Amino acid sequence: MKYAARSFIVSGAFALSLGAAAIFAGIAASHDAEPHHTVVPADAVAWGEAPPSLPPGAQAAALLGSPAKEGPFVLRLKFPAGFIVPPHRHSKDEFVTVISGGFGIASGEKLDRAAAKPLPAGSFVHLPAGMPHYAVTDGETVVQINGTGPFDVVYVDPKDDPRKK
């Protein structure tokens, strides 16, 4: 008798699951014109050249949107060891999450390596619009930048701007 009762519970749960799946499938089918969520598995991140606003040697992968266009964007940047992003600012807030490596970031108009203590993976930094800041890497480092485009990079010293070289 116990076996039969368990069998019924499993069968009932299975039927309930199928019913729920059918309901959700129907809802999904009726909302095909609506936006869907975005999934980018780690092994599908496509690295390419970084934007020309960064010094040579960095790589970039756009996960969502584009920093050059209106709207939200998510960008991953991969930097080699010893990479430096000279002092610069943005006209919009920047949200940085360290994915791997050591990412040193500090505020100011002059590069001070001692002030840019490396943050480990999992660390987060919010950089308010207009605040001058700079970054250095310990080893190979990957960060994720979230923001709203169009997103600009204005170097404190125009001679540091790689777009002008």
N, C-alpha and C positions, 0 to 999 in steps of 0.2 A: 504494500500500500504506500509506503514512503516513496518508493521509486516512481510510482504513478503520479503522486503529488508533485514531486520535483519535476517530472517530465511536463506536467501541465504548466508549472510556473515558468519553466524555460520556454515552452511553446507560447505561452501568453506574453512573455517579455519579448520574444522574437516577433510576434504578430504586432505588438505595440510599436516596436522599432520600425517594422516595415510600414506601418500606418503613418508614423511620424515622418519617415523618410519620404513617403509619397506626398504628404502635406508640404514639407519643405521644398521638394522638387517642384511642386505646383506653384509655390510662392516664387521660387527662383525663376521659373519659366515665365511668370507673369511680369517679372521685373527686369527682363533682358535689356531694356533700354537704359536702366539705371547704372550708375558707376559701380564697379566691383572693387574689392580690396586688391592690393598689390602684394605679391609674394615674390621675394628674390632669395632663393636658397643660396647659402654661402658659396657653394661650388659653381653657381651661375653668375657670380659677380664678374662683369666684363671690364677688365682694366684697360685703359687707353692713356693717351697723352693728357696731362693736366692742362687746365686752362692757361692761356698765355699770361695771365696775371700772376702766375707763380713762377719762381725761378726754375730753370731747367733741372730735370732729374726726378720730379714728382710724377706720380701716376694718379689718374682719377677714374671713378666709376659712378655714373649717375644712376641712383636706385629709383628715384622718383622725380619727375619734373625736370626743370633746368634752371640753374642760377641766372641764366640770361633772359628768362621769360617771366612773365607775370605769374604769381602763384607760389605755392609751397614747393620746396625741393629738398631732396636728401642726396647728399654727395659723399662718397668715401674718397679719401685721399691717402695715398701710400707714399711715404717719404723714406729715402735712404738714410743710413746713419749719418749724423753730423749735418743734416739739412737745416737751413736757416730761412725763415720767412721774415724779412726785415720789417721794421716798424711800419704799420699801416693802420687804416681805419675803414669802416664800412658805414653806409648811411642807414643800414638796418641792423637789427640785432642778429647775432650769430650764436648758434648753440652747438657746442663741440663735445663729442663723446669719444674718449680714447678706446679704441677697439683692441689694439695690441701695441707693444713696444713702450717707449717712454717719451712722452710729449711734454716738453717744457714750454710754458706760456706765461707771459707777464705783461703788464701794462706799462706804457711809457713811450716817449718819442725817441729814446736812445736805447740801442740794444745793450742789455746787461745780462750776460749768460748766467751769472751767479743768481740773479733774481728769477730766472726761468727754471725753477726746480722741476725735474721730470715727474709727471703724473703717471701712475700705472694704469693698465687696462681697467676699464670700468669707471674711470673718473669722468666727471662732467664739468664743463665750464660754460657760463653764459657771459657773452661779451656784448655790453650795451652799444647801441648805435652811437657812432662818433668817438668812441673810446680808442685811443691809439694803443696798439699791442703788437707783440712779435712772438715768434715761436722758434724753438730749436728741438732737434730730436737726439735721443741717446743712441739707440740702435735703429734698425728698420722699424718704422712706426706706421700704424694705420689709424686714422681718425675718421669720424663721421660728422659731417657738417649738416645741420638742419637750419633752414631759414626760409625767407620769402623773397622771391625774385621780383623784379630784377635786382641782383645783388652785385654791388660794386666793390672794388678794392682800390683804395687811394693810398699810395705810399707817402709817408711823411717826407722823405727825401726823394724827389722825383728821379734822381740818379739810380735809385734802387729798383725802379719799375722795369721789369724785364721786357715789357711791351715797347719800351723806348730804346732798346739796345739793338 
